Amino acid sequence: MHFIQRKEKSMRKQRALATCLGVCLLLLGASVYAQMVRPTHSGTVWELSFIHVKPGMGTAYDKYLASDWKKQEEALKTAG
């Protein structure tokens, strides 16, 4: 009787070890897959910004965009 209990404990330990090993292998495989798959593709890049302008300052901001900001962006574009 004692031999059967020891064998059952041994089998439980082996089953738990095999389960842990299987989970570790699945996690490792998912990690490797996540590193290989890139969520991006070649193409243009867009940048969006939300600008909160204080009341009455919309015209000043529009003038800034049309002058200084546009010059800066054009210079950056030509520089590459």
Phi and psi restraints in degrees (range 20) as a CNS / XPLOR table:
assign (resid 1 and name C) (resid 2 and name N)
       (resid 2 and name CA) (resid 2 and name C) 1.0 -62.9 20.0 2
assign (resid 2 and name N) (resid 2 and name CA)
       (resid 2 and name C) (resid 3 and name N) 1.0 -36.4 20.0 2
assign (resid 2 and name C) (resid 3 and name N)
       (resid 3 and name CA) (resid 3 and name C) 1.0 -63.2 20.0 2
assign (resid 3 and name N) (resid 3 and name CA)
       (resid 3 and name C) (resid 4 and name N) 1.0 -39.1 20.0 2
assign (resid 3 and name C) (resid 4 and name N)
       (resid 4 and name CA) (resid 4 and name C) 1.0 -66.8 20.0 2
assign (resid 4 and name N) (resid 4 and name CA)
       (resid 4 and name C) (resid 5 and name N) 1.0 -39.8 20.0 2
assign (resid 4 and name C) (resid 5 and name N)
       (resid 5 and name CA) (resid 5 and name C) 1.0 -65.4 20.0 2
assign (resid 5 and name N) (resid 5 and name CA)
       (resid 5 and name C) (resid 6 and name N) 1.0 -41.0 20.0 2
assign (resid 5 and name C) (resid 6 and name N)
       (resid 6 and name CA) (resid 6 and name C) 1.0 -65.3 20.0 2
assign (resid 6 and name N) (resid 6 and name CA)
       (resid 6 and name C) (resid 7 and name N) 1.0 -39.3 20.0 2
assign (resid 6 and name C) (resid 7 and name N)
       (resid 7 and name CA) (resid 7 and name C) 1.0 -65.7 20.0 2
assign (resid 7 and name N) (resid 7 and name CA)
       (resid 7 and name C) (resid 8 and name N) 1.0 -39.9 20.0 2
assign (resid 7 and name C) (resid 8 and name N)
       (resid 8 and name CA) (resid 8 and name C) 1.0 -64.4 20.0 2
assign (resid 8 and name N) (resid 8 and name CA)
       (resid 8 and name C) (resid 9 and name N) 1.0 -40.8 20.0 2
assign (resid 8 and name C) (resid 9 and name N)
       (resid 9 and name CA) (resid 9 and name C) 1.0 -62.9 20.0 2
assign (resid 9 and name N) (resid 9 and name CA)
       (resid 9 and name C) (resid 10 and name N) 1.0 -42.3 20.0 2
assign (resid 9 and name C) (resid 10 and name N)
       (resid 10 and name CA) (resid 10 and name C) 1.0 -63.2 20.0 2
assign (resid 10 and name N) (resid 10 and name CA)
       (resid 10 and name C) (resid 11 and name N) 1.0 -41.5 20.0 2
assign (resid 10 and name C) (resid 11 and name N)
       (resid 11 and name CA) (resid 11 and name C) 1.0 -65.3 20.0 2
assign (resid 11 and name N) (resid 11 and name CA)
       (resid 11 and name C) (resid 12 and name N) 1.0 -38.8 20.0 2
assign (resid 11 and name C) (resid 12 and name N)
       (resid 12 and name CA) (resid 12 and name C) 1.0 -63.3 20.0 2
assign (resid 12 and name N) (resid 12 and name CA)
       (resid 12 and name C) (resid 13 and name N) 1.0 -43.5 20.0 2
assign (resid 12 and name C) (resid 13 and name N)
       (resid 13 and name CA) (resid 13 and name C) 1.0 -62.9 20.0 2
assign (resid 13 and name N) (resid 13 and name CA)
       (resid 13 and name C) (resid 14 and name N) 1.0 -42.8 20.0 2
assign (resid 13 and name C) (resid 14 and name N)
       (resid 14 and name CA) (resid 14 and name C) 1.0 -64.3 20.0 2
assign (resid 14 and name N) (resid 14 and name CA)
       (resid 14 and name C) (resid 15 and name N) 1.0 -41.0 20.0 2
assign (resid 14 and name C) (resid 15 and name N)
       (resid 15 and name CA) (resid 15 and name C) 1.0 -64.8 20.0 2
assign (resid 15 and name N) (resid 15 and name CA)
       (resid 15 and name C) (resid 16 and name N) 1.0 -43.1 20.0 2
assign (resid 15 and name C) (resid 16 and name N)
       (resid 16 and name CA) (resid 16 and name C) 1.0 -64.5 20.0 2
assign (resid 16 and name N) (resid 16 and name CA)
       (resid 16 and name C) (resid 17 and name N) 1.0 -41.7 20.0 2
assign (resid 16 and name C) (resid 17 and name N)
       (resid 17 and name CA) (resid 17 and name C) 1.0 -64.0 20.0 2
assign (resid 17 and name N) (resid 17 and name CA)
       (resid 17 and name C) (resid 18 and name N) 1.0 -42.7 20.0 2
assign (resid 17 and name C) (resid 18 and name N)
       (resid 18 and name CA) (resid 18 and name C) 1.0 -64.3 20.0 2
assign (resid 18 and name N) (resid 18 and name CA)
       (resid 18 and name C) (resid 19 and name N) 1.0 -39.2 20.0 2
assign (resid 18 and name C) (resid 19 and name N)
       (resid 19 and name CA) (resid 19 and name C) 1.0 -64.3 20.0 2
assign (resid 19 and name N) (resid 19 and name CA)
       (resid 19 and name C) (resid 20 and name N) 1.0 -45.7 20.0 2
assign (resid 19 and name C) (resid 20 and name N)
       (resid 20 and name CA) (resid 20 and name C) 1.0 -61.5 20.0 2
assign (resid 20 and name N) (resid 20 and name CA)
       (resid 20 and name C) (resid 21 and name N) 1.0 -42.5 20.0 2
assign (resid 20 and name C) (resid 21 and name N)
       (resid 21 and name CA) (resid 21 and name C) 1.0 -62.5 20.0 2
assign (resid 21 and name N) (resid 21 and name CA)
       (resid 21 and name C) (resid 22 and name N) 1.0 -42.5 20.0 2
assign (resid 21 and name C) (resid 22 and name N)
       (resid 22 and name CA) (resid 22 and name C) 1.0 -62.4 20.0 2
assign (resid 22 and name N) (resid 22 and name CA)
       (resid 22 and name C) (resid 23 and name N) 1.0 -42.8 20.0 2
assign (resid 22 and name C) (resid 23 and name N)
       (resid 23 and name CA) (resid 23 and name C) 1.0 -64.2 20.0 2
assign (resid 23 and name N) (resid 23 and name CA)
       (resid 23 and name C) (resid 24 and name N) 1.0 -43.2 20.0 2
assign (resid 23 and name C) (resid 24 and name N)
       (resid 24 and name CA) (resid 24 and name C) 1.0 -61.3 20.0 2
assign (resid 24 and name N) (resid 24 and name CA)
       (resid 24 and name C) (resid 25 and name N) 1.0 -42.1 20.0 2
assign (resid 24 and name C) (resid 25 and name N)
       (resid 25 and name CA) (resid 25 and name C) 1.0 -64.9 20.0 2
assign (resid 25 and name N) (resid 25 and name CA)
       (resid 25 and name C) (resid 26 and name N) 1.0 -39.0 20.0 2
assign (resid 25 and name C) (resid 26 and name N)
       (resid 26 and name CA) (resid 26 and name C) 1.0 -63.8 20.0 2
assign (resid 26 and name N) (resid 26 and name CA)
       (resid 26 and name C) (resid 27 and name N) 1.0 -43.6 20.0 2
assign (resid 26 and name C) (resid 27 and name N)
       (resid 27 and name CA) (resid 27 and name C) 1.0 -65.3 20.0 2
assign (resid 27 and name N) (resid 27 and name CA)
       (resid 27 and name C) (resid 28 and name N) 1.0 -39.9 20.0 2
assign (resid 27 and name C) (resid 28 and name N)
       (resid 28 and name CA) (resid 28 and name C) 1.0 -64.0 20.0 2
assign (resid 28 and name N) (resid 28 and name CA)
       (resid 28 and name C) (resid 29 and name N) 1.0 -43.0 20.0 2
assign (resid 28 and name C) (resid 29 and name N)
       (resid 29 and name CA) (resid 29 and name C) 1.0 -63.8 20.0 2
assign (resid 29 and name N) (resid 29 and name CA)
       (resid 29 and name C) (resid 30 and name N) 1.0 -40.0 20.0 2
assign (resid 29 and name C) (resid 30 and name N)
       (resid 30 and name CA) (resid 30 and name C) 1.0 -65.7 20.0 2
assign (resid 30 and name N) (resid 30 and name CA)
       (resid 30 and name C) (resid 31 and name N) 1.0 -38.1 20.0 2
assign (resid 30 and name C) (resid 31 and name N)
       (resid 31 and name CA) (resid 31 and name C) 1.0 -65.4 20.0 2
assign (resid 31 and name N) (resid 31 and name CA)
       (resid 31 and name C) (resid 32 and name N) 1.0 -44.7 20.0 2
assign (resid 31 and name C) (resid 32 and name N)
       (resid 32 and name CA) (resid 32 and name C) 1.0 -64.2 20.0 2
assign (resid 32 and name N) (resid 32 and name CA)
       (resid 32 and name C) (resid 33 and name N) 1.0 -42.6 20.0 2
assign (resid 32 and name C) (resid 33 and name N)
       (resid 33 and name CA) (resid 33 and name C) 1.0 -62.2 20.0 2
assign (resid 33 and name N) (resid 33 and name CA)
       (resid 33 and name C) (resid 34 and name N) 1.0 -40.6 20.0 2
assign (resid 33 and name C) (resid 34 and name N)
       (resid 34 and name CA) (resid 34 and name C) 1.0 -65.9 20.0 2
assign (resid 34 and name N) (resid 34 and name CA)
       (resid 34 and name C) (resid 35 and name N) 1.0 -31.8 20.0 2
assign (resid 34 and name C) (resid 35 and name N)
       (resid 35 and name CA) (resid 35 and name C) 1.0 -76.1 20.0 2
assign (resid 35 and name N) (resid 35 and name CA)
       (resid 35 and name C) (resid 36 and name N) 1.0 -28.0 20.0 2
assign (resid 35 and name C) (resid 36 and name N)
       (resid 36 and name CA) (resid 36 and name C) 1.0 -82.0 20.0 2
assign (resid 36 and name N) (resid 36 and name CA)
       (resid 36 and name C) (resid 37 and name N) 1.0 -33.7 20.0 2
assign (resid 36 and name C) (resid 37 and name N)
       (resid 37 and name CA) (resid 37 and name C) 1.0 -88.1 20.0 2
assign (resid 37 and name N) (resid 37 and name CA)
       (resid 37 and name C) (resid 38 and name N) 1.0 123.7 20.0 2
assign (resid 37 and name C) (resid 38 and name N)
       (resid 38 and name CA) (resid 38 and name C) 1.0 -103.8 20.0 2
assign (resid 38 and name N) (resid 38 and name CA)
       (resid 38 and name C) (resid 39 and name N) 1.0 132.8 20.0 2
assign (resid 38 and name C) (resid 39 and name N)
       (resid 39 and name CA) (resid 39 and name C) 1.0 -80.5 20.0 2
assign (resid 39 and name N) (resid 39 and name CA)
       (resid 39 and name C) (resid 40 and name N) 1.0 7.6 20.0 2
assign (resid 39 and name C) (resid 40 and name N)
       (resid 40 and name CA) (resid 40 and name C) 1.0 -116.4 20.0 2
assign (resid 40 and name N) (resid 40 and name CA)
       (resid 40 and name C) (resid 41 and name N) 1.0 167.6 20.0 2
assign (resid 40 and name C) (resid 41 and name N)
       (resid 41 and name CA) (resid 41 and name C) 1.0 -142.5 20.0 2
assign (resid 41 and name N) (resid 41 and name CA)
       (resid 41 and name C) (resid 42 and name N) 1.0 163.3 20.0 2
assign (resid 41 and name C) (resid 42 and name N)
       (resid 42 and name CA) (resid 42 and name C) 1.0 -66.5 20.0 2
assign (resid 42 and name N) (resid 42 and name CA)
       (resid 42 and name C) (resid 43 and name N) 1.0 141.9 20.0 2
assign (resid 42 and name C) (resid 43 and name N)
       (resid 43 and name CA) (resid 43 and name C) 1.0 159.7 20.0 2
assign (resid 43 and name N) (resid 43 and name CA)
       (resid 43 and name C) (resid 44 and name N) 1.0 -169.3 20.0 2
assign (resid 43 and name C) (resid 44 and name N)
       (resid 44 and name CA) (resid 44 and name C) 1.0 -75.6 20.0 2
assign (resid 44 and name N) (resid 44 and name CA)
       (resid 44 and name C) (resid 45 and name N) 1.0 157.1 20.0 2
assign (resid 44 and name C) (resid 45 and name N)
       (resid 45 and name CA) (resid 45 and name C) 1.0 -114.0 20.0 2
assign (resid 45 and name N) (resid 45 and name CA)
       (resid 45 and name C) (resid 46 and name N) 1.0 132.5 20.0 2
assign (resid 45 and name C) (resid 46 and name N)
       (resid 46 and name CA) (resid 46 and name C) 1.0 -116.7 20.0 2
assign (resid 46 and name N) (resid 46 and name CA)
       (resid 46 and name C) (resid 47 and name N) 1.0 143.7 20.0 2
assign (resid 46 and name C) (resid 47 and name N)
       (resid 47 and name CA) (resid 47 and name C) 1.0 -127.2 20.0 2
assign (resid 47 and name N) (resid 47 and name CA)
       (resid 47 and name C) (resid 48 and name N) 1.0 126.4 20.0 2
assign (resid 47 and name C) (resid 48 and name N)
       (resid 48 and name CA) (resid 48 and name C) 1.0 -113.4 20.0 2
assign (resid 48 and name N) (resid 48 and name CA)
       (resid 48 and name C) (resid 49 and name N) 1.0 141.1 20.0 2
assign (resid 48 and name C) (resid 49 and name N)
       (resid 49 and name CA) (resid 49 and name C) 1.0 -134.0 20.0 2
assign (resid 49 and name N) (resid 49 and name CA)
       (resid 49 and name C) (resid 50 and name N) 1.0 147.3 20.0 2
assign (resid 49 and name C) (resid 50 and name N)
       (resid 50 and name CA) (resid 50 and name C) 1.0 -107.3 20.0 2
assign (resid 50 and name N) (resid 50 and name CA)
       (resid 50 and name C) (resid 51 and name N) 1.0 119.3 20.0 2
assign (resid 50 and name C) (resid 51 and name N)
       (resid 51 and name CA) (resid 51 and name C) 1.0 -111.5 20.0 2
assign (resid 51 and name N) (resid 51 and name CA)
       (resid 51 and name C) (resid 52 and name N) 1.0 122.6 20.0 2
assign (resid 51 and name C) (resid 52 and name N)
       (resid 52 and name CA) (resid 52 and name C) 1.0 -98.2 20.0 2
assign (resid 52 and name N) (resid 52 and name CA)
       (resid 52 and name C) (resid 53 and name N) 1.0 116.1 20.0 2
assign (resid 52 and name C) (resid 53 and name N)
       (resid 53 and name CA) (resid 53 and name C) 1.0 -105.0 20.0 2
assign (resid 53 and name N) (resid 53 and name CA)
       (resid 53 and name C) (resid 54 and name N) 1.0 135.8 20.0 2
assign (resid 53 and name C) (resid 54 and name N)
       (resid 54 and name CA) (resid 54 and name C) 1.0 -66.7 20.0 2
assign (resid 54 and name N) (resid 54 and name CA)
       (resid 54 and name C) (resid 55 and name N) 1.0 152.4 20.0 2
assign (resid 54 and name C) (resid 55 and name N)
       (resid 55 and name CA) (resid 55 and name C) 1.0 -55.2 20.0 2
assign (resid 55 and name N) (resid 55 and name CA)
       (resid 55 and name C) (resid 56 and name N) 1.0 132.4 20.0 2
assign (resid 55 and name C) (resid 56 and name N)
       (resid 56 and name CA) (resid 56 and name C) 1.0 87.6 20.0 2
assign (resid 56 and name N) (resid 56 and name CA)
       (resid 56 and name C) (resid 57 and name N) 1.0 -6.2 20.0 2
assign (resid 56 and name C) (resid 57 and name N)
       (resid 57 and name CA) (resid 57 and name C) 1.0 -104.2 20.0 2
assign (resid 57 and name N) (resid 57 and name CA)
       (resid 57 and name C) (resid 58 and name N) 1.0 6.3 20.0 2
assign (resid 57 and name C) (resid 58 and name N)
       (resid 58 and name CA) (resid 58 and name C) 1.0 -62.2 20.0 2
assign (resid 58 and name N) (resid 58 and name CA)
       (resid 58 and name C) (resid 59 and name N) 1.0 -41.0 20.0 2
assign (resid 58 and name C) (resid 59 and name N)
       (resid 59 and name CA) (resid 59 and name C) 1.0 -65.8 20.0 2
assign (resid 59 and name N) (resid 59 and name CA)
       (resid 59 and name C) (resid 60 and name N) 1.0 -42.6 20.0 2
assign (resid 59 and name C) (resid 60 and name N)
       (resid 60 and name CA) (resid 60 and name C) 1.0 -62.7 20.0 2
assign (resid 60 and name N) (resid 60 and name CA)
       (resid 60 and name C) (resid 61 and name N) 1.0 -39.5 20.0 2
assign (resid 60 and name C) (resid 61 and name N)
       (resid 61 and name CA) (resid 61 and name C) 1.0 -67.5 20.0 2
assign (resid 61 and name N) (resid 61 and name CA)
       (resid 61 and name C) (resid 62 and name N) 1.0 -40.2 20.0 2
assign (resid 61 and name C) (resid 62 and name N)
       (resid 62 and name CA) (resid 62 and name C) 1.0 -61.5 20.0 2
assign (resid 62 and name N) (resid 62 and name CA)
       (resid 62 and name C) (resid 63 and name N) 1.0 -41.0 20.0 2
assign (resid 62 and name C) (resid 63 and name N)
       (resid 63 and name CA) (resid 63 and name C) 1.0 -64.0 20.0 2
assign (resid 63 and name N) (resid 63 and name CA)
       (resid 63 and name C) (resid 64 and name N) 1.0 -40.1 20.0 2
assign (resid 63 and name C) (resid 64 and name N)
       (resid 64 and name CA) (resid 64 and name C) 1.0 -62.6 20.0 2
assign (resid 64 and name N) (resid 64 and name CA)
       (resid 64 and name C) (resid 65 and name N) 1.0 -43.6 20.0 2
assign (resid 64 and name C) (resid 65 and name N)
       (resid 65 and name CA) (resid 65 and name C) 1.0 -63.3 20.0 2
assign (resid 65 and name N) (resid 65 and name CA)
       (resid 65 and name C) (resid 66 and name N) 1.0 -38.9 20.0 2
assign (resid 65 and name C) (resid 66 and name N)
       (resid 66 and name CA) (resid 66 and name C) 1.0 -74.2 20.0 2
assign (resid 66 and name N) (resid 66 and name CA)
       (resid 66 and name C) (resid 67 and name N) 1.0 -22.4 20.0 2
assign (resid 66 and name C) (resid 67 and name N)
       (resid 67 and name CA) (resid 67 and name C) 1.0 -109.8 20.0 2
assign (resid 67 and name N) (resid 67 and name CA)
       (resid 67 and name C) (resid 68 and name N) 1.0 -87.9 20.0 2
assign (resid 67 and name C) (resid 68 and name N)
       (resid 68 and name CA) (resid 68 and name C) 1.0 -60.9 20.0 2
assign (resid 68 and name N) (resid 68 and name CA)
       (resid 68 and name C) (resid 69 and name N) 1.0 -47.8 20.0 2
assign (resid 68 and name C) (resid 69 and name N)
       (resid 69 and name CA) (resid 69 and name C) 1.0 -63.5 20.0 2
assign (resid 69 and name N) (resid 69 and name CA)
       (resid 69 and name C) (resid 70 and name N) 1.0 -43.1 20.0 2
assign (resid 69 and name C) (resid 70 and name N)
       (resid 70 and name CA) (resid 70 and name C) 1.0 -64.6 20.0 2
assign (resid 70 and name N) (resid 70 and name CA)
       (resid 70 and name C) (resid 71 and name N) 1.0 -40.8 20.0 2
assign (resid 70 and name C) (resid 71 and name N)
       (resid 71 and name CA) (resid 71 and name C) 1.0 -61.6 20.0 2
assign (resid 71 and name N) (resid 71 and name CA)
       (resid 71 and name C) (resid 72 and name N) 1.0 -43.9 20.0 2
assign (resid 71 and name C) (resid 72 and name N)
       (resid 72 and name CA) (resid 72 and name C) 1.0 -62.4 20.0 2
assign (resid 72 and name N) (resid 72 and name CA)
       (resid 72 and name C) (resid 73 and name N) 1.0 -45.3 20.0 2
assign (resid 72 and name C) (resid 73 and name N)
       (resid 73 and name CA) (resid 73 and name C) 1.0 -65.7 20.0 2
assign (resid 73 and name N) (resid 73 and name CA)
       (resid 73 and name C) (resid 74 and name N) 1.0 -38.7 20.0 2
assign (resid 73 and name C) (resid 74 and name N)
       (resid 74 and name CA) (resid 74 and name C) 1.0 -65.7 20.0 2
assign (resid 74 and name N) (resid 74 and name CA)
       (resid 74 and name C) (resid 75 and name N) 1.0 -39.2 20.0 2
assign (resid 74 and name C) (resid 75 and name N)
       (resid 75 and name CA) (resid 75 and name C) 1.0 -64.6 20.0 2
assign (resid 75 and name N) (resid 75 and name CA)
       (resid 75 and name C) (resid 76 and name N) 1.0 -41.1 20.0 2
assign (resid 75 and name C) (resid 76 and name N)
       (resid 76 and name CA) (resid 76 and name C) 1.0 -65.7 20.0 2
assign (resid 76 and name N) (resid 76 and name CA)
       (resid 76 and name C) (resid 77 and name N) 1.0 -36.8 20.0 2
assign (resid 76 and name C) (resid 77 and name N)
       (resid 77 and name CA) (resid 77 and name C) 1.0 -67.0 20.0 2
assign (resid 77 and name N) (resid 77 and name CA)
       (resid 77 and name C) (resid 78 and name N) 1.0 -43.2 20.0 2
assign (resid 77 and name C) (resid 78 and name N)
       (resid 78 and name CA) (resid 78 and name C) 1.0 -69.7 20.0 2
assign (resid 78 and name N) (resid 78 and name CA)
       (resid 78 and name C) (resid 79 and name N) 1.0 -31.5 20.0 2
assign (resid 78 and name C) (resid 79 and name N)
       (resid 79 and name CA) (resid 79 and name C) 1.0 -73.0 20.0 2
assign (resid 79 and name N) (resid 79 and name CA)
       (resid 79 and name C) (resid 80 and name N) 1.0 -19.0 20.0 2
